Amino acid sequence: MAALRLDLSALKPGHNRLDEVVPPEALGLPPEDWPNPIQVLVDADRSGDEVHVTLEVTSESAEECARCLRGFRAPLDFTLSLYADRSGSGGRYERELERDDYVVFHDGRHLDLAEQVREAAILARPMAPLCRPDCRGLCTQCGADWNEGPCPHSAGAPS
């Protein structure tokens, strides 16, 4: 299987389980932001041309703490559920369904999941990453890291 491209002829009817390890570059993610491969557990339930897919994704992203500006790795775990059907079989509602984030279409041979996983991975990154929940941040006057101890201006430091 190419980077998260399911070969539908290899999927038996009913439940299928695949475990894939994908390099971030294969999903269009920069390796400097994604230092580890992306682990994807694929549960695919096939019934004819219809495939219900659940993806459990695990990885780490390289982040910079919003308070102290230290680099750290943030664990990422998320689940993505999709419904896939053969293109051309959705009738007059197919165009409306294409706009739904949880509905994808395939050509009858392959189901490409790379773009959905890439988008979900980007959205799973924290908006204001913290190296730890009790990070004290930096002094606004001298830039000292309050996690390492007090500075001359530490009277205003968060406790």
Order of alpha helices (4+ residues) and beta strands (2+ residues): beta-beta-beta-beta-beta-alpha-beta-beta-alpha
